[in-house]
Amino acid sequence: MPERRICSFSGEEIEPGTGMMFVRKDGSILWFKSSKTRKNQLQLKRNSRRVKWTRHYVKGGIQ
């Protein structure tokens, strides 16, 4: 049984055989479900708790 991975940005499960692994210079590993999630975190530097389509979204806002 393949390992279950969770997207670092959206919090959704990544199906086996899909997704992208990103390794930072400090050695930390980020898993992304799609290029949409990768671009939102790395290029646009968005907070996943402020983006409505993620599972990390906080409705009342974050302090």
Steps between C-alpha positions, in 0.01 A plus 500: 500500500650836399569762761228763552625853458331826589545821300706754696284791383143380450493213752342262248615143446730440202414197287783252437694574183412871500621812678835673534771490764690822570819495710612830653864595554469422872390143418129532582268319262172643369243293311262668257187356338517720189685791344220725630590422861876523432470843339274634775749409773839551335454773240206699635594437868137462607385380841286186463279610792386803296420315175139374489553187288748340744417277796712721726267797442377676815158657446510764775847616398837448659649714774 
